[in-house]
Amino acid sequence: MATALRVFLPFALTYLLAYTLRVVNAVAGEPISQDLGLTTADLGFLTSVYLAGFALCQLPFGVLMDRYGPRRVEASLLILAAAGCAVFALASSFFELVAGRIMMGVGASMCLMAPFTAYRKWFTPDRLAMVIGLHMTFGAAGSAVGGRPAEAVMEAVGWHGLFALLGVLAVAAAAAILFVVPPRREPAAGQNFAEMGRELGAIL
C-alpha cells in the first residue's frame, strides 16, 4: 500500500495542479485585463495557447516518455511549467503573458498520459480502472481549486503572487515525482529514436 501511494499521490496531485493552471484564468482574467489593458479576445487567446501547447506535445513527448519513462519526463516538464508561471507572474505585456502561458501548457502536457503509463506498469489490470478513475477525480478537484480558492489567494496576494505560488507548487510537484515515485520499472536503454520514429510512423 505504501508503494502504491508513493506512485499514485505525486502524479494525482500534479494532475490537480495542471487542471488548476488550465482554469485559473477564469478568475485571474479580470484583474490581468485591468492591469495590462487586455480585451476579451486577448483573454480567449491566452486560454487557447495553453491548450495548444498541451496538445502539440503529446506525440513528441510521448516518444520521450517511452524512451526515458514517465517519472523523469514529467518531472522535467514541470520545471518548464514553473518557469512559465514565473514569466506570467512577472509579465508586463501581452507577449510575455502568451509566452508564459505556452510554457505552462507544454510543461503540463504529460500530466495525464505520464501517470497513465506509470499506473499501467505499477498496478495490476484489475485495479487499473479504479486507479485511473481516482486520478481523474483529482483533475475535477483541480477545476474547483482554480475557482473560489484561487480567487481567495489572488485577493490576498494579487494575480502576480498567485502565479508565483503556482510556480513554486510546480517545482514541488516535480521534486515529488522525481524523488517520491520509485525509480524502478522504467524503460531499459537500447531502443533508439530512429526505431521509435519508425514505429510511430507505422501506427500513424
QUITATA-V901125 format. One line per field, one symbol per residue. psi: psi as a letter, one per 20 degrees, with the letter a starting at -180 (. if undefined). A space follows every 50 residues. Layout:
psi=???
//
This chain:
psi=gghghhgggggghhhgghhghhihihhigghgghhjlqrhhgghghghhg hghgghiggghhghhhgiqhghghgghhhggghhgggghjqjrhghgggh hghggghjhjighggggghhhhqqhiigggghghghhhghhhhghidggh hgghhhirhghghgghgghhghgghgghigpqjrkrpqqgprhgghhggg ggg.
//
